[in-house]
């Protein structure tokens, strides 16, 4: 799995865990719908660190909390 796929899966998992809609995440994070939708759908080829920080803030967590998931372990992710 690449970084974008891991971010997409992490977002989806957190939306379910927090019983949150994509719309609520967009409002909380300040990320536009047309930006977040392709990320969640895995259609983005890149995702910036600043976007991941905004997503983490939308979930009311730190960047380190967002990245603290087995999805981001070296064994599970391919660096491009």
Beta strands, then each sheet from edge to edge (+ up, - down):
end
